[in-house]
């Protein structure tokens, strides 16, 4: 059996350690890149979720808020809405 092992070791080509070291550093840099991308994706998803929650909360507060009554002084403002239909908003 030891003769078989000696023959196998003799038949194995020599190993270029410099190439293996370069491959190991390439593998670890790829692992770090994947980890960084995963963290970035998680932060991005959390940011989108918070933005959606803030938008829903803001929209629900705006729905619950009362609309201000039109003022009789609005004809003097820059946004006076001088259209013929402005009198209709008092009806509804």
Secondary structure, DSSP 8 states (H G I E B T S, - for coil): -HHHHHHHHHHS----HHHHHHHHHHHHHHHHHHHHHHHHHHHHHHHHHHHHHHHHHHHHHHHHS------TTGGGSTT---STTGGGGGT-
